[in-house]
Amino acid sequence: MAKTNFYNKKLAYLTAFTLFFLVVFVKLGFWQITRADEKEALYKDIYSNKQIYQNIQDINQLKSLKNYNKVKLSGHFDFDHSFVIPDQIYNHKLGSNIITPFILNKKNNELKNNSLNIVLINRGFIDNNKNNNQNLIEHITEQQYIVKGMLLAPKSKFILGNNLLSNEKDIYPLKIQYIDINLINNLFTTNLHNKFNLNNQILLLDDIELQDNIKEQILFEKNWNFINTTPEKHIGYAIQWFIMAFVLAVMYIYAVIKFKKN
């Protein structure tokens, strides 16, 4: 009798253990399938109608657009207030991403308004081994540009220390660890002499309507990475979780049969 109770208690523990992990493994499998569907939808959002750019002239219209919308803007760069995100790695090279404010042209009904409509543009990755970065960031002739790119809201990051790496807040280009719209808004409030309206999304620069010899001074290597894990990988992970659940169920059945024989 005591031996039977011992085996029954042991079987109860084994059953509880098995049920718990079966539920966990199955849920993880379905979660990976959901992630695969999300990545598939994201892929379609980013890469569908790849060559279609909406011509935007109004800052309010720009603010109403979602991530991954492709837009075409006209205006001029404020090269004197650029930002540098250092210690970036792309194609096994160490470098920086260059962020420059872009001031939109105003419509006729906005000409009396002195405020500046600004979009931050990520001009891409520049290799540390190339020419002097300072020369590529500054000393570019001021002119009107038509730029094309994709909108993306920068994600906040947990960092140790201060996001602003530069010691002086009024000597540009400023070094920052990541794009923080609130930080940049505060810096512009201090450093710009005009009122301004800063868009909460940045533009990942795809192209500029310029001669190639001038374009290469503004548009650098595009190191954007939207999807770290492909839908196919998520499906593979899901299959692994389901296989683990199946193996666990088989092991449980084998253990129960063995218990009954004893």
C-alpha positions as CSV (number, residue, x, y, z in Angstrom):
1,M,0.0,0.0,0.0
2,A,2.8,2.4,1.0
3,K,4.6,1.5,-2.2
4,T,1.5,2.2,-4.3
5,N,1.0,5.6,-2.7
6,F,4.7,6.4,-3.4
7,Y,4.3,5.6,-7.1
8,N,1.0,7.5,-7.3
9,K,2.5,10.6,-5.7
10,K,5.5,10.3,-8.0
11,L,3.2,10.0,-11.1
12,A,1.2,13.0,-10.0
13,Y,4.4,15.1,-9.8
14,L,5.5,13.9,-13.2
15,T,2.0,14.6,-14.7
16,A,2.0,18.2,-13.3
17,F,5.6,18.7,-14.6
18,T,4.7,17.4,-18.0
19,L,1.5,19.4,-18.4
20,F,3.2,22.6,-17.3
21,F,5.9,22.3,-19.9
22,L,3.6,21.0,-22.6
23,V,1.5,24.2,-22.2
24,V,4.7,26.3,-22.2
25,F,6.2,24.7,-25.3
26,V,2.9,24.8,-27.3
27,K,2.3,28.4,-26.4
28,L,5.8,29.3,-27.4
29,G,5.3,27.6,-30.7
30,F,2.1,29.5,-31.5
31,W,3.8,32.7,-30.3
32,Q,6.5,32.2,-32.9
33,I,3.8,31.6,-35.6
34,T,2.2,34.9,-34.6
35,R,5.6,36.6,-34.8
36,A,6.1,35.2,-38.3
37,D,2.7,36.6,-39.4
38,E,3.7,40.0,-37.9
39,K,7.1,40.0,-39.7
40,E,5.4,39.0,-43.0
41,A,3.0,41.9,-42.7
42,L,5.9,44.2,-41.8
43,Y,7.8,43.0,-44.8
44,K,4.8,43.8,-47.1
45,D,4.5,47.3,-45.5
46,I,8.1,48.1,-46.1
47,Y,8.8,46.6,-49.5
48,S,5.4,46.9,-51.3
49,N,5.1,49.7,-53.8
50,K,8.8,50.3,-53.3
51,Q,9.2,53.1,-55.9
52,I,6.1,55.1,-54.9
53,Y,6.9,58.2,-52.9
54,Q,4.1,60.6,-51.7
55,N,4.9,64.2,-52.4
56,I,4.4,65.9,-49.0
57,Q,4.4,69.7,-48.5
58,D,2.6,70.0,-45.2
59,I,4.1,69.2,-41.8
60,N,0.7,68.3,-40.4
61,Q,0.2,65.8,-43.2
62,L,3.6,64.4,-42.6
63,K,2.9,63.9,-38.9
64,S,-0.3,61.9,-39.8
65,L,1.7,59.3,-41.7
66,K,2.6,55.9,-40.2
67,N,6.0,54.2,-40.1
68,Y,7.5,52.9,-43.4
69,N,5.6,55.4,-45.5
70,K,7.7,56.6,-48.5
71,V,7.7,60.3,-49.0
72,K,9.3,63.0,-51.1
73,L,10.1,66.3,-49.5
74,S,11.5,69.6,-50.8
75,G,13.5,72.1,-48.7
76,H,17.1,72.6,-47.6
77,F,19.4,71.0,-45.1
78,D,20.6,72.7,-41.9
79,F,24.2,71.3,-42.1
80,D,25.3,73.5,-39.2
81,H,23.2,71.5,-36.7
82,S,24.0,67.9,-37.6
83,F,24.3,65.0,-35.2
84,V,26.7,62.0,-35.2
85,I,25.8,58.6,-33.8
86,P,29.3,57.0,-33.3
87,D,30.5,53.4,-32.9
88,Q,28.2,51.9,-35.5
89,I,29.2,48.7,-37.3
90,Y,28.2,48.0,-40.9
91,N,29.7,45.4,-43.3
92,H,32.5,44.8,-40.7
93,K,33.4,48.5,-40.7
94,L,33.4,50.9,-37.8
95,G,31.8,54.3,-38.4
96,S,29.0,56.7,-37.6
97,N,25.5,57.6,-38.8
98,I,24.9,61.2,-39.7
99,I,21.7,62.9,-38.8
100,T,20.9,66.3,-40.3
101,P,17.8,68.6,-39.9
102,F,15.9,69.2,-43.1
103,I,13.8,72.4,-43.3
104,L,10.7,72.0,-45.4
105,N,9.6,74.6,-47.9
106,K,6.5,76.4,-46.9
107,K,3.3,76.6,-48.8
108,N,1.9,80.1,-49.8
109,N,-0.4,80.2,-46.8
110,E,2.5,79.6,-44.4
111,L,4.9,82.2,-45.6
112,K,3.9,84.7,-42.9
113,N,4.6,82.1,-40.3
114,N,8.3,82.5,-39.1
115,S,8.5,79.0,-37.5
116,L,10.6,76.3,-39.2
117,N,9.1,72.9,-40.1
118,I,11.9,70.4,-39.5
119,V,12.4,66.7,-40.3
120,L,15.5,64.9,-39.0
121,I,17.1,63.0,-41.9
122,N,19.4,59.9,-41.4
123,R,21.9,60.4,-44.2
124,G,23.4,56.9,-43.6
125,F,26.6,55.3,-42.5
126,I,30.0,56.8,-43.0
127,D,33.2,54.7,-42.5
128,N,35.7,56.1,-40.0
129,N,38.5,55.2,-42.5
130,K,37.1,57.5,-45.1
131,N,38.0,61.2,-45.5
132,N,37.7,63.5,-42.5
133,N,34.1,63.1,-41.3
134,Q,34.0,66.8,-40.4
135,N,34.5,67.8,-44.1
136,L,31.7,65.5,-45.2
137,I,29.3,66.8,-42.6
138,E,30.0,70.5,-43.0
139,H,31.2,72.8,-45.8
140,I,28.4,71.8,-48.3
141,T,26.9,74.5,-50.5
142,E,23.5,75.6,-49.2
143,Q,20.8,74.9,-51.8
144,Q,17.3,73.5,-52.3
145,Y,16.9,69.8,-52.4
146,I,14.2,67.2,-53.2
147,V,14.8,64.2,-51.0
148,K,13.1,60.7,-51.0
149,G,13.0,58.3,-48.1
150,M,11.1,56.3,-45.6
151,L,9.5,57.5,-42.3
152,L,10.4,55.8,-39.1
153,A,9.8,56.7,-35.5
154,P,13.0,56.3,-33.5
155,K,12.8,53.8,-30.7
156,S,13.8,54.8,-27.2
157,K,16.7,52.8,-25.7
158,F,18.0,52.0,-22.2
159,I,21.5,53.4,-21.9
160,L,23.9,53.9,-19.1
161,G,24.9,57.5,-18.7
162,N,23.9,60.5,-20.8
163,N,22.6,60.1,-24.4
164,L,24.4,63.3,-25.3
165,L,28.1,62.4,-25.7
166,S,29.4,65.9,-26.6
167,N,30.7,68.1,-23.8
168,E,29.4,71.3,-25.4
169,K,25.7,71.5,-26.3
170,D,26.2,74.4,-28.8
171,I,29.2,73.1,-30.8
172,Y,28.0,71.0,-33.7
173,P,28.0,68.3,-34.9
174,L,26.9,66.9,-31.6
175,K,27.5,63.2,-30.7
176,I,24.6,61.2,-29.4
177,Q,24.1,57.6,-28.6
178,Y,20.7,57.3,-30.3
179,I,18.0,59.6,-31.8
180,D,15.9,61.0,-29.0
181,I,13.3,63.5,-30.3
182,N,12.7,65.1,-26.9
183,L,16.5,65.7,-26.4
184,I,16.9,67.2,-29.9
185,N,13.8,69.3,-29.4
186,N,15.3,70.7,-26.2
187,L,18.7,71.3,-27.9
188,F,17.0,73.1,-30.8
189,T,15.0,75.2,-28.4
190,T,18.3,76.5,-26.9
191,N,20.3,76.7,-30.1
192,L,17.9,77.8,-32.9
193,H,17.0,81.4,-33.2
194,N,13.6,80.7,-34.9
195,K,10.5,79.0,-33.6
196,F,10.3,75.4,-35.1
197,N,8.0,72.4,-35.5
198,L,10.0,69.2,-35.2
199,N,8.5,66.0,-36.8
200,N,8.4,63.1,-34.4
201,Q,9.5,60.6,-37.1
202,I,12.9,60.7,-38.9
203,L,13.4,60.1,-42.6
204,L,15.8,57.3,-43.7
205,L,17.3,58.9,-46.8
206,D,16.9,56.8,-50.0
207,D,17.8,59.3,-52.7
208,I,18.3,63.0,-53.6
209,E,17.7,64.6,-56.9
210,L,21.2,65.8,-57.5
211,Q,24.3,65.3,-59.6
212,D,26.2,62.2,-58.4
213,N,29.4,64.2,-57.4
214,I,27.3,66.3,-55.0
215,K,25.0,63.5,-53.9
216,E,27.9,61.4,-52.5
217,Q,28.7,64.2,-50.1
218,I,25.2,64.0,-48.6
219,L,23.9,60.5,-49.1
220,F,26.0,57.8,-47.4
221,E,25.7,54.0,-47.1
222,K,22.2,52.9,-46.2
223,N,22.6,50.6,-43.2
224,W,18.9,50.3,-42.2
225,N,17.9,46.9,-40.9
226,F,14.1,46.6,-40.4
227,I,13.8,42.9,-39.9
228,N,16.3,41.1,-37.8
229,T,14.6,37.7,-37.9
230,T,12.8,36.5,-41.0
231,P,9.3,34.9,-41.0
232,E,10.9,31.6,-42.1
233,K,13.2,31.6,-39.0
234,H,10.2,32.2,-36.7
235,I,8.4,29.2,-38.4
236,G,11.5,27.2,-37.8
237,Y,11.6,28.1,-34.1
238,A,7.9,27.2,-33.9
239,I,8.5,23.8,-35.3
240,Q,11.3,23.3,-32.7
241,W,9.0,24.1,-29.9
242,F,6.3,21.7,-31.2
243,I,8.8,18.9,-31.6
244,M,10.0,19.5,-28.0
245,A,6.3,19.3,-26.9
246,F,5.9,16.0,-28.9
247,V,9.0,14.5,-27.4
248,L,8.0,15.4,-23.9
249,A,4.6,13.8,-24.5
250,V,6.2,10.6,-25.8
251,M,8.5,10.5,-22.8
252,Y,5.6,11.0,-20.4
253,I,3.6,8.2,-22.0
254,Y,6.6,5.9,-21.8
255,A,7.1,6.8,-18.1
256,V,3.4,6.1,-17.3
257,I,3.5,2.7,-19.0
258,K,6.7,1.9,-17.0
259,F,5.0,3.0,-13.7
260,K,2.0,0.7,-14.4
261,K,4.2,-2.3,-15.0
262,N,5.9,-1.7,-11.7
